[in-house]
Amino acid sequence: MKLKLFLIGVLCTVLTASAQTMKVVQGQVTTLVPSASVGDIWFAEGGETFTVQNNSFSTATVSEILFDRSEVQPATLSVNYQDGLAQVTVSADIAPQLAIRVQGAHVSVLAAADLQQEVNYVLSGSSANGSFWMDGEYKATLTLDNLTLTNPDSSAVCIENGKRIAVVLPAGTTTTLADGTGGAQKACFFINGHAEFQGAGTLNLSGMTKHAYASDEYTLLTADFGQLNILQAVSDGMHVEQYFQMDGGTVNIAGTQGDCIDVSVTKDATDEFNGQAFVNGGSLSLSVTADDVKGLKTESNLTVSGGSIYALVSGLGTKGFSVGTDLLINQASGQTTSISMDVTGTTYMPGDAVLESKCRGIKVKGNYIFDGGNISMNVTGKKAKGISCDGTYTYKSGTTNVIPE
Amino acid sequence: MKHILLTCLGLLFGLGLQAQSYDYLTLRTLNGDETSLGIDNLRITFADGKLNADNGRESASVLLADMSCMFFSLQPTGIGSQAGLTDASLQVRIVGGRLITNAPAGSSIRVYGVDGRQVSTTRLTAGTYLVNINGRTFKLLAK
């Protein structure tokens, strides 16, 4: 078996080593052309242009063409940030359908409407004055590979593409994004479509103008997800429309002036699970310290079927959970549900008929069903309460321990 | 055992694929002249209306207006002239099984058979040969 694996390894090495790549360099953008896919590279217009794999280049704008034995990943655009510059490399198979602009370390990519394959955008390196903006009409993958990026003027990463965006954090990597103060951006990291986070790496976000993270459609953290740390936000830590689903990973949110996680409905009332949140696994830590904000706020239902949730609810008028309609807490098969909170806040704007808000561990505007798991709360704030339900409370199973009762 | 044999066959197949490695880039002009350069460390730039190629061992410079195309190739496939005369400054031919050239002393001269193997410059039997002199490659016929 060992010999077999060795031989397979040798074979892979041999095949990898056999690749040849032509690199057409135009300023900060390099187009990668694998030799295996190239036919004749024709010159035209008296040698002023040449064309390779549907990419037409002007010899006046080509800095150089380099050749080596590296391998080209198809359908991939990579950005490597190096202080005030960004170097972009793009595989030739998709380059004709991507409009790429680079100014210093600010990169924008507009994918053509007729692009019908998924592009992997891989971001790495470091810049204190850079950004990445992308739009398109086909689903895409965004790989954050040890990226440290701050944009003093707007979002650090802004994905206007409204389709499914797979956000990959490779294992062992840490990506840190921050934006600047006083901008007009919605978030430091914004995704217009629906986002699916995967990979065992770590993502740190700071939102200095508004939200740290925002998506205009659902956000899903897959079971193999690593860690998301919201370090600070002028408004919400995570502002998610349609629904939020956490199947695994670790999410730590602190330093927000708005809600830690705010899930709101989209403009299309027919959207699936609109305004809901699901916690099916993982570890969620919410530090609810600002006044009159929520740890996990949903405009519609909240379902907790697994995972471990801790909330420090210390601001005036704060809530650990604020559920717009119904709350279901249970334990899915093979899962353990554990919710613990320290509720130390008191009333916000007491006596104000409009603005008064009381501190609660869990506030449910609809019905509440408890069918498994463990809830423990330590309530010490003046006039604070552990759980408040405006609708019907149904107990089926599980343990609730609120001190004092 | 059978699995190991199959793996070995796969390995041999892989090595066969490697043999298809495109180790050369060939520049072809509008009049059909071809010059091949090894791709390792090859760099092409455009300046003063010329294409300049250099890999540290071989170099070539072609007027852009004369360029037809370039392509990857398995072997140096340069064609200077079937008769053996290439250009005004560099002449090469095979006479009586020997390579004759006016290349300067100390020039890098290598002769390959069509199978890609390097051969002697002095005992060339009838057949087709690829001759690389200082980075320029010529296809010659020995009678």
Interface residues (C-beta under 8 A of the other chain):
Chain A: L3 K4 L7 I8 V10 L11 V14 L15 A17 S18 Q20 M22 S35 A36 V38 G39 D40 I41 W42 F43 G46 G47 E48 F50 T59 A60 V62 S63 E64 I65 L66 F67 D68 R69
Chain B: H3 I4 T7 C8 G10 L11 G14 L15 L17 Q18 Q20 S21 Y22 D23 L25 I39 D40 N41 L42 R43 I44 T45 F46 G49 L51 L63 L64 A65 D66 M67 S68 C69 M70 F71 F72
